[in-house]
Amino acid sequence: MSKYKELEKKGTDGFVTLPAESGQEEKVVELINKWGSDAIRDSDGTELSPELVELGKQVYSTICLVRADQEWPRKNWDKLPQKFLMSEHVTATSDKVEIDPMENYFREKYEIDRNHDEKEWWQVFDRTTGEEVSTDDWEFDGDRGLVVIKNAKKFHVYTVNFLVYQIWDSTSMYNHISNGWTCPHVVSTEPYHADARKHLMDYFDNWLETHPNTDVVRLTTLAYHFVLDSDKHGVDKYRDWVGYMDTVTVEALQDFEKEYGYRLTSEDFVDEGYYNATYRVPKKRYLDWMQFIHKFVIEFGKELVDKVHAAGKKAAIFQGDHWVGVEPYSDDYPKMGIDINVGACEDGVALRRLADSPWDEVKEIRLYPYFFPDVFCEGGKPTEESVSNWVKIRRAMLRKPIDRIGYGGYLSLAKKFPEFVEQVSGLCDEFRQIKENSGKTEPYSAPVKVAILNAWGKWRSWLNNFGRDQKFFIKRPDVIAVAGSNLLECISGLPVEIQFMSFDDILTGGVPDDVDVIINDGEDGTAWSGGEWWVNEQIVSTIREWIYNGGGFVGNLGPSAYQHQGRYFQLSDVMGVEREIGNQVMAAGRKFEESGEHFITADAGGKLDFGTDKSYVFASSEDVRVLEANGLHIRLAAKDFGKGRAVYMAGLPYSIDNSRMLHRALLWSAGQESELKKWFSSNVNTECAAYPEKKCFVVVNNASSEQTTTVYDGDGESFELTLDAYGSKWFSME
Amino acid sequence: MSKYKELEKKGTDGFVTLPAESGQEEKVVELINKWGSDAIRDSDGTELSPELVELGKQVYSTICLVRADQEWPRKNWDKLPQKFLMSEHVTATSDKVEIDPMENYFREKYEIDRNHDEKEWWQVFDRTTGEEVSTDDWEFDGDRGLVVIKNAKKFHVYTVNFLVYQIWDSTSMYNHISNGWTCPHVVSTEPYHADARKHLMDYFDNWLETHPNTDVVRLTTLAYHFVLDSDKHGVDKYRDWVGYMDTVTVEALQDFEKEYGYRLTSEDFVDEGYYNATYRVPKKRYLDWMQFIHKFVIEFGKELVDKVHAAGKKAAIFQGDHWVGVEPYSDDYPKMGIDINVGACEDGVALRRLADSPWDEVKEIRLYPYFFPDVFCEGGKPTEESVSNWVKIRRAMLRKPIDRIGYGGYLSLAKKFPEFVEQVSGLCDEFRQIKENSGKTEPYSAPVKVAILNAWGKWRSWLNNFGRDQKFFIKRPDVIAVAGSNLLECISGLPVEIQFMSFDDILTGGVPDDVDVIINDGEDGTAWSGGEWWVNEQIVSTIREWIYNGGGFVGNLGPSAYQHQGRYFQLSDVMGVEREIGNQVMAAGRKFEESGEHFITADAGGKLDFGTDKSYVFASSEDVRVLEANGLHIRLAAKDFGKGRAVYMAGLPYSIDNSRMLHRALLWSAGQESELKKWFSSNVNTECAAYPEKKCFVVVNNASSEQTTTVYDGDGESFELTLDAYGSKWFSME
C-alpha cells in the first residue's frame, strides 16, 4: 500500500524517573521494572530506604532549601519572606476612617511588619480619586492593628498598602487546608538577607555531605514562592504562577534604589489591587524589579549549583512552588549551570513551555496524574486523565522532543490500578520510541515562522493565556484544565516554527525578517492582546506596513483592541472587522455573506468551536470574507491587506478540528497554501511529523476510535493508512 | 365572591383618529362607524374627498412644511439641509494619501458643499495619533472630488470631515428604496436661512387658506430630520432618532459662535465617526448645540402654531421624521402652544415617552400595525401584532392615561382582515373605558419614587435604551422590536412614580429629596450607564452617601461601570459585585451560595430571563446575597449598604415575570416590602391599577390564556378573580 516501511519497535529502557517509597519496596520495584525506569526520587522530606538505593538506579533527592530548615527562621522572625498587600476597600462614612489592613487576610499566614517604619513603606490611597493620602493624615495604631485616617473625604473609598511577613509557607498551608495535613506549619526563609543566605548555604553544604547516595539534587526550586494569597478563611483569593509579589524585602528595595536610581513604592507592587497580574500590561518599573530579582536568583542558584557540582552530583530544578525569578527564557538563565530542568506537564502548552526554553540541558516532564489519593481512589479515573493528557503532550513533543519523563507521588497507589499501569507502560515505550526515532533532531516544518505578539514576549513564552471564562470555570481541584479559548494548545502541535515577541521588541528592532505570521491572541485590554500598546503609533504603523508588504496576521479574541479615535480594533483596517462595545449600536455593520469554500475551513465540516455565541464583531470593510458567523456575529474572517493577509477568530478552544483550522489559517495568512500537503495527514483526527535528518516520520491518531487517513510525504505523494484509537505508526523515509 | 361590584361597560364613542382614503369611501365609513371614530386624517400629499369631509368628523390634515414645496429648494440649491460626514478610514501606504470623502456615501443623496471654504469648515485627522492634519498639508481637488494629503505618516490612518448638502430627503429615499416608490425625489428646505424661512411661512399661509375644511393641522414635524445615513448602495449605515447631525448650516454655526463665544468644529459633530450617538456620553459642546438648535426650532414652531391658531384651527405635531429639536421634555417646549401631540406607539415605552411629557396638551398615540401591504397581505398577522403591542401599551396606559388613539395607512386594507377589525373594535372600546373610568386621574402608586439616572436625564426620558444585541438582531423591517435587556418596558407598567435624571442634575442639585430609588440601567461605558461620569468624585460620593442614608439602588447591565483605581463597577462597594474584564482572572471572587427565598424573587418560579448566560460578575463583598447565578456568573444580587439597599441585575429583557421581579426589587430596595399587597394582583400574569379619585380599579390579564388571581385592595383585603385571555375587569371601590 505504501512505499514506506514501518519502523520496528525496539524494546528500549530508561529515561523515566519514578517516585520511590520506603516500606513499599516490592511494589515499587515491580513498577520500576515494568515501566523501564532508570531513576528514582524521594519526595520533599522523605528518605529512600537502603533497599531502594541499592537498586542501582540514579537517585534524585529533593530539597527546597528555603523551607528545609525550620529552626533558623523561627529564631530570625524578621528574615521571613515579605510582601505588600492591599487592604479591603473601605468606604468613608465620616471624616475618620479606621481600616484593619488584615481584614480578609488569613491571620495564620500573614503578620504585619512592625520592624520597618510604616510611614516610609506603606501607602494609603483614596481610590475614588486615585490620590495618595498624606502621611500626616493617617497613623498606624499598633495596639489595635488599625490604620486610622483623618480628614477623610466622606463616601470616598480608601485602601491601605502595607508590608507583611509570611509566617506560613503557601504550599505548606495549601497542604494543610486542601489535603488535610496536620504536621507543623512550615515557614520559609527569605534568602535575600546576607545572614539568611549564609545560613542556607551552610545548611546546604551539610545536606550535600549527608546525602552521599544522591546522584541528582532536585531543587524545588530556588528562592521565591509564586503568589498564592489566602482570605480570612484560608481560601485562595489570588494566584499568579509567575508573579513577583513575594520577592519583596526592604533590603532589596533599598538595593534596587541604589542600582536603578529610583525607589519603588508599595503601589508599584499593589497596582490598584491587581498586583501586576500576568494579565496586566506590565509597566517599566515592574519589569525593572523583575530584572533585579532575577539577577539575584541567578546568583543564588549558581552558588547552589556550584556546590552540587563540587560534590560530584548533578543539579536539577523542578519548576515548582519556589520557581519565581528562575525565568528559563532569560539570557542569564544558563549562568546557573543547571543540568536537568524538570517541568510538570499536563498538556502541549506545558510541554512546549519546558521544551522550547532555548538552553541545552536535560529536559524532563513530570506527568499527571500525580499518584495521590484524590485520583487514585475508588471511582477515580487515572487512565482517562493520563490518555487525555498524553494525546496533547505527544503532538507537542513531536514538534519539540524532550529527554525524560517521570511521575510523582506514591507509586504503591498507582499499582492498584492495573489498567493505568498498562497504559503508562505503553506510554513509556512510546516516549522512548519518539526519543529514539526523532533523535531530538528538528522535525519538518512548513515554511512558516510564527511570532506570538503580546506585552510580555519571550519571558512569558508558552504561559497559559487564560481568558475571563477561567475565573468562572468550576474546576476539579486535581486537574489543570483550560476553559474557553486556548490557541496555544492548538498551535503547540502544529508543524510551524514559533517564537514569542513583545511590543517592545518591535519598537526596538521592528518585526524580525524571518517572521512570516504574527499572532495576537488575547482578551481585550490584557497583556496578551496588548492594551494601550495598540495606540503606540510606531507599533501600529510598523505592523500595518509589515503586513501590507506581505506579512500574515492572525488575531484571536480581542486582537489590537483598544478604544481610540473611532476604532476599537486598531487593526480593523487590516482585519476588516470591528467590535461593537455599545456606542455605535445604531450604526450598521457592512453587509456580508458567509463565504462558501475557503482554504482555511476546508477541513472544518461545521465542527469549529469559537467558544462564544456572540462575538459582537461586525464587518468594517467591504472586502472582508466572513468564513463563519452566528447570525450577524462574525466568528471567523479573512482579508487581504496589500500583499499580506489577515485572519480574525472570535476564540479558539482546543480541539483537533480547531487545531487543523489554525494550521490552515497560518499557511493561508503566510500565502503558503501549496505547502499544506507535505508530511501531512488528511484526516483531521490525525497528524504527521517527519524527521528529515533521521529519515523517518510518524503518523499519530489523536482520536478515541480507529481512523483511516491519507498521508502525504515531502513530495506530495500519498498513501492510505489506518491507525488504532490513539495509535501511532513510525515509518522509514528510505 | 368580592365585595367590589364590577363596573358596567358604557357604549361610548370617539377619541379615535382614522386615516381616510378617497375612492374607498364606503369601506372607510363602515370602519369609522364600527370603531367609533370622531376624526379622520389624510396622509402626506393626499386630499380628502368631499364625501369624507361631509361626514362631520374632525378633519386632520398633514403637512411636513420643510418638504412640502419642491420648487423653491430646487431653485435655491444652497438652502438644502447640510451636515458633516466623515470619510472612510484610509490607510496611508505612502506619504501621499488621496481620499474620496464620498466613497461609501450614496451619491444620489449627498453632494459635497463647494460653496463654503473647505479649509475653514472641513478637517482632516490622523486617526492613528488623533491629531488634526494642518490645512497646509491637504487640498481638496474639486475636479476629482478628492482630498489630497501630503507629508502623511506612512501606515497611519486618515479620515476627512466634510460638509455636504442633502439632495434627497431621507424619508423620501427610504420610501423609494424600501417601499419601491417611483415618484420624483423629494428635497427638503433648510429653514434656518432667513429667506428659506420666509418662503416656508408664505407657503404655509397659502396652505392654510387653501385648507378651509381642516380642523387640525398635523405638522410632521417641524424643521429637522432625524439622522439616517446611507452607504454607497443606498443601504442604511447609521440611524439616530434623536441626533442633531442634520441640523448643521454654516449660518447656524456662525450664529452659535456669536452667542456662545466659541466656534464648533466639524469634529464636534463627527465625534471620531460616532456622530454623538445617543449611546455616547454627551459632551458639553454638543449639548450647547442641542440647546441652540432647540431654541430655533421652538421659535419656528411657535410661528407656525400662531398661524394655525390665527386661522381658527388646532395644531398637532406628529413625532415623525422631522422631529429633531422639538424635545417635548424641555422647559421651552410649551412656548410653541401645540394643542395635540401625536406619537407612534408600539409598546409601553413609546406610550410613556408621549404620556409622561410634562405638558398639558392632548396626547394621541398612533398604533401599529400601520395599514400597509407589508403586514396586510396574504399570510400577514396584523391581529397578532396588534394584540402583542396592546398588552404592553395597556399596562403603561393604566399608569399614564392618554387622550386619543389612532391609526395610519390605508383603511381599505384593514377592512380585508375581519378578525383584526373585531380586535381593534374591542381595543377602541377598552381604550375609551380606561379613559372614562380613570378620568386621567393619578393611579395609586406604591410609595416609591424612582429616578432613572443616565448621562442624558429628562430630555431623553423613555427613549429606547438598546444594547449591543440590537445591532446583531435580525429584524423584521415592519416591526419595532427590542433585542435583549429592556428594563424600561418592564417598568413602564409598574405602580411607581418615575422620573429621569442626569449626572449633571446630581452635580448641581444632589439627589432630590423625594427620590426613593435610583436606577442605573445601561451597558458599560454608554451614556445610559454613564461612562466617565462614574469617576467624578462628587457623583460617586453623593450617590454612595444617599444610598447609605437609606436610598435604594437598582443597577442593570453595567451599572457604574468604568475602569478606575482597581474597580470596574465604581459602586461595587454598594452592590457587592464586580465585573471581571480580564485583568484579574486569577483573583477569586468571594464564595457565595445562592440565597433561597427572597422577597425579590418570591414570584419568579425559575422563569427569570437575564438575557445572558455569562455576566462575568462575581461577588466582591461577603455580605452580598446572590439571588440567581448561572454557575459562578452572578445575574441577580442584593445587598444592604448602611440604611440603604442595592440590587444588581445582569440584564432584564421584557417579560411579565421580569416585570414582577423588578416591581419587587424596587419595593425591596426602597424598604417598602410591606406595601406590595395594596391594589395588587398576585398572579404574575395579571396586574392591578386603582384610581382613588375616581373610586375604581381594574385588573388586567397580560397572558394569552385564562388566569385566576388573588386581588388585594388598598387595605390588603383580597378576593379571587378569573380573567379571560388578555381580558380586563373594572370594579367600583364603593
Interface residues (C-beta under 8 A of the other chain):
Chain A: M86 H89 T91 T93 N104 F125 R127 T128 T129 G130 K153 K154 F155 H156 V157 T159 D231 V235 D236 K237 Y238 R239 D240 E272 G273 Y274 A277 T278 Y279 R280 F466 G467 R468 D469 Q470 K471 F472 F473 I474 E523 D524 G525 T526 E537 V540 S541 T542 R544 E545 Y548 H564 Q565 G566 R567 S572 D573 E580 I581 G582 N583 Q584 V585 M586 A587 A588 G589 K591 K614 Y616 F618 G631 L632 H633 G642
Chain B: M86 H89 T91 T93 F125 R127 T128 T129 G130 K153 K154 F155 H156 V157 T159 V235 D236 K237 Y238 R239 D240 E272 G273 Y274 A277 T278 Y279 R280 F466 G467 R468 D469 Q470 K471 F472 F473 I474 E523 D524 G525 T526 E537 V540 S541 T542 R544 E545 Y548 H564 Q565 G566 R567 S572 D573 E580 I581 G582 N583 Q584 V585 M586 A587 A588 G589 R590 K591 K614 Y616 F618 E622 G631 L632 H633 G642
